[in-house]
């Protein structure tokens, strides 16, 4: 079966109600927290993507029992010290930076040397941002080329609490330190640039002794050694990053509406909504509730008459870091010039996304200027694509595949987009949901 799709015409106007797959960040965190909890934890609507399945396979390496059945997954946690550390363990994080970085915080006291590997894309990403603080606890690392995978870690039985200044706005780095702090006698303190806070919210829900002081530009987080984590039964809400593709598809389609049900709208994750609202997109959050610390809502979107350009505030970057590729598509149709800055982190993702954004826009006929950390997009409200476009060799980055699918359906043209299997990483039902909207 060919590993590409062909799209030859724009989508017709639509008025649909859909659900999207479970939140990836929460799914991976549920697996990891449940593996060190005491008792049996159960999740519904767990995202069964390659990243989450890799997380399940990793905890199995430590003797943790997992039972998957239909829409349910149970993890038989053995407590904080329940991992069995055998010799010559190799953990495969596949494409998941979240898994690769967070698991290191959980095994920071391993008496055995453990090897961590990943796929070609993950192996190019920065793991020094995690090994540096974890080595201060007492763990020892060897990294490929001094920064990447494969790496080895050997933990310490005498972990020392640390004080660490996290400057990158990396929720993965922050979460890894929190996990390590749980195993360490004494108080670990993190001064962390604002980023996603799913780990902190789960800690609070599970009554883990964590203190958070929120400042304007950073959080002060204190974590002490803990003795026990209660089991975690969880119905995973839908993923805002997955919903964002359909928000943008609606924004770029004429006379269209969509409702995306029960989406995680955690304030640290909805930068995409804030940015698109500033660009004139009609987005409404309804039926809002709080579920185990996370904000959940139905997202209603109506296509606008006009799209405004934006000088994007940089303080919104961390809350939209995974959505900028499709935000750039909206800027492509905006009336005016849009500016996006301080985005060097995009080039440290599964592929150099800022570079790829420029390539895609060039293929579409949209003028843009790109530096190593910024992009300027000269919007064209009347853009219609009537040529052939081929997208390939993008390191199997799932978000590039999905972004190009949305571009093809929104602007027209004759598109051939390779590596459709890449969606298995984060949003396996993406093409099925596209079909639902097209009907």
C-alpha positions as CSV (number, residue, x, y, z in Angstrom):
1,X,0.0,0.0,0.0
2,X,1.5,3.4,-1.0
3,X,2.8,5.5,1.9
4,X,1.5,8.8,0.4
5,X,-1.8,10.6,-0.2
6,X,-3.0,12.5,-3.2
7,X,-5.3,15.6,-2.7
8,X,-6.6,17.2,-5.9
9,X,-9.3,19.6,-4.8
10,X,-10.3,21.8,-1.9
11,X,-12.7,20.7,0.7
12,X,-16.4,21.9,0.4
13,X,-18.0,24.0,3.1
14,X,-19.0,21.9,6.1
15,X,-20.8,22.1,9.5
16,X,-19.6,19.2,11.6
17,X,-19.2,17.9,15.1
18,X,-16.3,15.6,15.8
19,X,-14.1,14.2,18.6
20,X,-10.3,13.8,18.2
21,X,-7.9,11.4,19.8
22,X,-6.8,11.5,23.4
23,X,-4.2,14.0,24.6
24,X,-0.7,12.7,24.0
25,X,1.0,14.6,26.8
26,X,-1.5,13.3,29.3
27,X,-1.5,9.8,28.0
28,X,2.3,9.5,28.3
29,X,2.2,11.0,31.8
30,X,-0.6,8.7,32.9
31,X,1.5,5.7,31.9
32,X,4.5,6.9,33.8
33,X,2.7,8.1,36.9
34,X,0.6,4.8,37.0
35,X,3.8,2.7,36.8
36,X,5.1,4.1,40.1
37,X,1.7,4.3,41.8
38,X,0.5,1.8,44.4
39,X,-2.3,-0.3,42.9
40,X,-4.2,-0.7,39.6
41,X,-4.8,2.5,37.6
42,X,-7.2,2.5,34.7
43,X,-7.4,4.9,31.7
44,X,-10.2,5.4,29.2
45,X,-9.6,7.1,25.8
46,X,-5.9,6.5,26.1
47,X,-4.2,7.6,22.9
48,X,-3.0,4.5,21.2
49,X,-0.3,6.2,19.2
50,X,3.3,5.0,18.7
51,X,4.6,7.4,21.3
52,X,2.2,6.1,24.0
53,X,2.7,2.4,23.0
54,X,6.5,3.1,23.3
55,X,5.8,4.4,26.9
56,X,3.9,1.2,27.7
57,X,6.8,-1.0,26.4
58,X,9.3,1.0,28.4
59,X,7.6,0.4,31.8
60,X,7.1,-3.3,30.9
61,X,11.0,-3.4,30.8
62,X,10.9,-2.7,34.6
63,X,8.4,-5.5,35.4
64,X,5.2,-3.4,35.3
65,X,2.1,-5.3,34.2
66,X,-0.1,-3.7,31.6
67,X,-3.4,-5.0,30.3
68,X,-5.1,-3.3,27.3
69,X,-8.6,-4.2,26.3
70,X,-10.8,-2.2,23.9
71,X,-10.9,1.4,25.1
72,X,-9.4,0.6,28.4
73,X,-5.9,0.2,29.7
74,X,-4.9,-1.0,33.2
75,X,-1.4,-0.6,34.8
76,X,-0.5,-2.6,37.8
77,X,1.7,-0.2,39.7
78,X,4.2,-1.5,42.3
79,X,4.9,1.8,44.1
80,X,7.7,4.3,43.9
81,X,10.4,1.7,44.4
82,X,8.7,-1.1,42.4
83,X,10.9,-1.0,39.2
84,X,13.0,-4.1,38.7
85,X,16.4,-3.1,37.3
86,X,17.8,-6.0,35.3
87,X,21.2,-5.9,33.6
88,X,21.5,-4.8,30.0
89,X,18.2,-3.0,29.7
90,X,17.7,-1.0,26.5
91,X,14.7,1.4,26.4
92,X,13.4,2.6,23.0
93,X,11.6,5.9,23.1
94,X,10.9,5.7,19.3
95,X,10.0,9.3,18.3
96,X,8.9,10.6,21.7
97,X,10.9,13.3,23.3
98,X,8.4,13.4,26.2
99,X,9.0,9.7,27.0
100,X,12.7,9.9,26.4
101,X,13.3,12.8,28.7
102,X,10.7,12.0,31.4
103,X,11.7,8.4,31.9
104,X,15.3,9.5,32.8
105,X,13.9,11.3,35.8
106,X,12.2,8.2,37.0
107,X,15.3,6.0,36.7
108,X,17.8,8.5,38.2
109,X,18.4,6.0,41.0
110,X,18.9,2.9,38.8
111,X,21.7,0.6,40.2
112,X,22.3,-0.7,36.7
113,X,23.5,1.1,33.6
114,X,20.5,1.6,31.2
115,X,20.7,2.5,27.5
116,X,18.1,4.8,26.0
117,X,17.7,4.8,22.2
118,X,15.2,6.4,19.8
119,X,14.5,6.7,16.1
120,X,16.6,8.7,13.7
121,X,14.7,11.9,14.3
122,X,14.8,11.7,18.1
123,X,18.4,10.8,18.1
124,X,19.2,14.2,16.7
125,X,17.4,16.0,19.5
126,X,18.9,17.6,22.6
127,X,19.1,15.4,25.7
128,X,21.8,17.5,27.4
129,X,19.0,19.7,28.7
130,X,17.9,16.8,30.8
131,X,21.2,15.0,31.5
132,X,22.7,18.3,32.9
133,X,20.3,18.7,35.8
134,X,19.9,15.0,36.4
135,X,23.7,14.6,36.7
136,X,23.6,17.2,39.5
137,X,21.4,14.7,41.5
138,X,24.2,12.2,41.1
139,X,23.3,10.2,38.0
140,X,26.1,9.5,35.4
141,X,25.5,9.9,31.7
142,X,27.2,9.2,28.4
143,X,25.6,10.9,25.4
144,X,26.2,10.4,21.7
145,X,28.2,13.4,20.4
146,X,27.9,15.0,23.8
147,X,24.2,15.8,23.5
148,X,22.0,13.0,21.9
149,X,20.9,9.4,21.7
150,X,21.8,6.8,22.2
151,X,22.8,7.5,25.8
152,X,23.5,5.6,28.9
153,X,22.5,6.5,32.4
154,X,23.6,4.9,35.7
155,X,21.8,6.2,38.8
156,X,22.9,6.9,42.3
157,X,21.7,5.4,45.6
158,X,22.6,8.7,47.3
159,X,20.7,11.3,45.3
160,X,21.3,14.9,46.3
161,X,18.5,17.6,46.0
162,X,19.3,20.4,43.6
163,X,18.4,23.9,42.7
164,X,18.1,24.4,39.0
165,X,17.3,27.3,36.7
166,X,15.4,26.0,33.7
167,X,15.6,28.7,31.0
168,X,14.4,27.0,27.8
169,X,10.7,26.7,28.8
170,X,10.9,23.0,28.4
171,X,8.1,21.1,30.2
172,X,9.9,17.9,29.5
173,X,13.0,19.0,31.3
174,X,11.0,20.4,34.2
175,X,9.0,17.2,34.5
176,X,12.1,15.1,34.5
177,X,13.5,17.1,37.4
178,X,10.2,16.8,39.3
179,X,10.3,13.0,38.9
180,X,13.9,12.9,40.1
181,X,13.1,15.1,43.1
182,X,10.4,12.7,44.2
183,X,13.1,10.1,44.8
184,X,15.5,12.5,46.6
185,X,15.9,13.3,50.3
186,X,15.6,17.0,50.8
187,X,14.0,19.8,48.8
188,X,14.6,20.2,45.1
189,X,13.9,23.7,43.8
190,X,13.3,24.6,40.1
191,X,13.1,28.1,38.7
192,X,11.3,27.3,35.5
193,X,10.5,29.5,32.5
194,X,6.7,29.2,31.9
195,X,5.7,26.1,30.0
196,X,3.1,23.3,30.0
197,X,2.1,22.3,33.5
198,X,0.4,18.9,33.1
199,X,3.0,17.2,35.5
200,X,2.4,19.8,38.2
201,X,-1.4,19.4,37.9
202,X,-1.2,15.6,38.2
203,X,1.1,16.0,41.2
204,X,-1.5,18.2,42.9
205,X,-4.4,15.9,42.0
206,X,-2.4,12.9,43.5
207,X,-1.6,14.9,46.6
208,X,2.1,14.8,45.9
209,X,3.8,17.4,48.1
210,X,4.7,20.0,45.4
211,X,4.7,23.7,46.0
212,X,4.4,26.2,43.1
213,X,4.8,29.9,43.2
214,X,3.7,31.5,40.0
215,X,5.6,34.6,39.0
216,X,5.2,36.8,35.8
217,X,7.8,35.0,33.7
218,X,8.6,31.9,35.6
219,X,7.4,29.4,38.2
220,X,9.2,28.5,41.4
221,X,8.6,24.8,42.0
222,X,9.6,22.8,45.2
223,X,9.4,19.1,45.4
224,X,10.3,16.7,48.2
225,X,10.9,13.0,48.5
226,X,7.6,11.1,48.6
227,X,6.7,7.7,50.0
228,X,3.6,6.8,48.0
229,X,1.5,7.7,44.9
230,X,-2.2,6.8,44.8
231,X,-3.6,5.0,41.8
232,X,-4.8,7.2,38.9
233,X,-8.1,6.4,37.2
234,X,-8.4,8.8,34.2
235,X,-10.6,9.4,31.2
236,X,-8.1,11.1,28.9
237,X,-9.6,14.3,27.2
238,X,-9.0,15.1,23.6
239,X,-5.7,16.7,22.4
240,X,-5.7,20.4,21.6
241,X,-2.8,19.8,19.3
242,X,-4.9,17.4,17.2
243,X,-7.9,19.6,17.4
244,X,-5.9,22.6,16.1
245,X,-5.7,21.0,12.6
246,X,-9.5,21.2,12.4
247,X,-9.6,24.6,13.9
248,X,-7.4,25.8,11.1
249,X,-9.1,23.9,8.4
250,X,-12.4,25.6,9.4
251,X,-10.7,29.0,9.6
252,X,-9.3,28.6,6.1
253,X,-12.6,27.2,4.6
254,X,-15.5,29.3,3.4
255,X,-18.8,29.4,5.3
256,X,-17.8,26.5,7.5
257,X,-18.4,25.5,11.2
258,X,-17.1,22.8,13.5
259,X,-17.5,21.6,17.0
260,X,-14.7,19.6,18.6
261,X,-15.8,17.9,21.7
262,X,-14.2,17.6,25.2
263,X,-10.8,19.0,24.4
264,X,-8.1,19.7,26.9
265,X,-7.9,23.5,27.0
266,X,-5.2,23.8,29.7
267,X,-4.2,27.5,29.7
268,X,-0.6,26.5,29.1
269,X,-1.6,24.7,25.9
270,X,-4.1,27.2,24.2
271,X,-1.6,29.6,22.7
272,X,-3.0,28.5,19.3
273,X,-6.5,29.7,20.2
274,X,-5.2,33.0,21.6
275,X,-3.1,33.7,18.5
276,X,-5.9,32.7,16.0
277,X,-8.4,34.9,17.9
278,X,-6.0,37.8,17.5
279,X,-6.0,37.1,13.7
280,X,-9.8,37.3,13.6
281,X,-10.8,33.6,13.8
282,X,-14.1,33.0,15.6
283,X,-13.3,30.5,18.3
284,X,-15.6,29.8,21.3
285,X,-15.1,27.5,24.3
286,X,-18.4,26.1,25.7
287,X,-19.4,23.5,28.3
288,X,-16.2,24.2,30.2
289,X,-15.4,22.0,33.2
290,X,-12.4,21.1,35.4
291,X,-11.4,17.4,35.4
292,X,-8.7,16.3,37.7
293,X,-7.0,19.7,37.5
294,X,-7.3,20.0,33.7
295,X,-9.7,22.4,31.9
296,X,-11.9,20.7,29.4
297,X,-14.3,22.3,26.9
298,X,-16.1,21.9,23.6
299,X,-14.4,24.1,20.9
300,X,-16.7,25.9,18.4
301,X,-15.1,27.5,15.3
302,X,-16.7,29.6,12.5
303,X,-14.7,30.6,9.4
304,X,-14.1,34.4,9.3
305,X,-14.8,36.8,6.5
306,X,-11.3,38.2,6.8
307,X,-8.0,37.1,8.5
308,X,-5.8,39.7,10.1
309,X,-2.1,39.6,10.1
310,X,-0.3,39.5,13.4
311,X,2.9,40.6,15.1
312,X,2.9,37.5,17.3
313,X,3.7,38.3,21.0
314,X,6.6,36.1,22.0
315,X,5.1,35.3,25.4
316,X,2.6,33.1,23.5
317,X,5.3,30.9,21.9
318,X,5.6,28.2,24.5
319,X,1.8,27.7,24.6
320,X,1.6,27.1,20.8
321,X,5.0,25.6,20.0
322,X,3.5,22.5,18.4
323,X,0.9,24.4,16.4
324,X,3.0,27.1,14.7
325,X,3.2,25.2,11.4
326,X,-0.6,25.5,10.9
327,X,-0.7,29.0,12.4
328,X,1.7,29.9,9.5
329,X,-0.9,28.6,7.1
330,X,-3.4,31.1,8.6
331,X,-0.9,33.8,8.2
332,X,-0.5,32.8,4.5
333,X,-4.1,33.9,3.9
334,X,-4.0,37.0,6.2
335,X,-4.4,40.5,4.9
336,X,-1.0,41.9,5.6
337,X,2.5,40.9,6.9
338,X,2.8,38.6,9.9
339,X,5.8,38.4,12.2
340,X,6.9,35.5,14.4
341,X,10.1,35.7,16.5
342,X,12.1,33.7,19.1
343,X,11.2,30.4,17.5
344,X,14.6,28.6,17.4
345,X,13.0,25.8,19.4
346,X,11.0,24.8,16.3
347,X,14.2,23.7,14.6
348,X,14.9,21.3,17.5
349,X,11.7,19.3,17.0
350,X,11.2,16.1,15.0
351,X,12.4,18.0,11.9
352,X,13.7,21.6,11.6
353,X,10.2,22.9,11.4
354,X,11.0,26.6,10.9
355,X,13.0,25.7,7.8
356,X,10.2,23.4,6.6
357,X,7.6,26.1,7.1
358,X,9.5,28.3,4.7
359,X,9.8,25.4,2.2
360,X,6.1,24.7,2.3
361,X,5.1,28.4,2.0
362,X,7.5,28.8,-1.0
363,X,5.9,25.8,-2.7
364,X,2.5,27.4,-2.1
365,X,3.7,30.7,-3.7
366,X,3.7,32.7,-0.4
367,X,6.6,35.1,0.1
368,X,8.4,34.7,3.4
369,X,11.7,35.6,5.1
370,X,13.2,33.2,7.6
371,X,16.1,33.4,10.0
372,X,17.3,30.8,12.5
373,X,14.6,31.9,14.9
374,X,12.0,34.0,13.1
375,X,9.7,34.0,10.1
376,X,8.0,36.9,8.3
377,X,5.0,35.9,6.1
378,X,3.5,38.1,3.4
379,X,-0.1,37.0,3.4
380,X,-2.3,36.7,0.3
381,X,-6.1,36.6,1.1
382,X,-6.8,35.6,-2.5
383,X,-4.4,32.7,-2.7
384,X,-5.5,29.8,-5.0
385,X,-3.0,27.0,-5.8
386,X,-3.3,25.5,-9.2
387,X,-0.1,23.6,-9.5
388,X,1.4,20.3,-8.5
389,X,3.2,20.2,-5.1
390,X,5.2,17.2,-3.7
391,X,6.1,17.0,0.0
392,X,8.7,14.4,1.0
393,X,11.9,13.8,2.9
394,X,10.7,15.6,6.0
395,X,12.1,13.1,8.6
396,X,8.7,11.6,8.9
397,X,7.5,14.5,11.0
398,X,3.8,13.8,11.7
399,X,3.0,17.5,12.0
400,X,4.4,18.4,8.6
401,X,2.3,15.7,7.0
402,X,-0.9,16.9,8.7
403,X,0.0,20.6,8.0
404,X,0.4,19.9,4.3
405,X,-2.9,17.9,4.3
406,X,-4.7,21.0,5.7
407,X,-3.0,23.3,3.2
408,X,-4.0,21.1,0.3
409,X,-7.7,21.0,1.5
410,X,-7.7,24.7,2.2
411,X,-5.9,26.2,-0.8
412,X,-6.3,23.7,-3.6
413,X,-3.7,22.4,-6.0
414,X,-2.6,18.9,-6.8
415,X,-0.7,17.6,-3.8
416,X,1.3,14.4,-3.3
417,X,2.3,14.1,0.4
418,X,4.6,11.2,1.5
419,X,5.0,9.4,4.8
420,X,1.3,9.2,5.7
421,X,2.2,6.5,8.3
422,X,3.9,9.3,10.3
423,X,0.5,10.2,11.9
424,X,0.7,7.0,14.0
425,X,3.1,9.0,16.2
426,X,0.5,11.3,17.6
427,X,-2.9,11.2,15.8
428,X,-3.6,7.8,14.2
429,X,-7.2,8.6,13.2
430,X,-6.3,11.9,11.5
431,X,-7.2,10.8,8.0
432,X,-10.4,9.1,9.2
433,X,-11.4,12.4,10.9
434,X,-10.7,14.3,7.7
435,X,-13.0,11.9,5.9
436,X,-15.7,12.6,8.5
437,X,-15.5,16.3,7.9
438,X,-15.5,15.9,4.1
439,X,-18.7,13.8,4.0
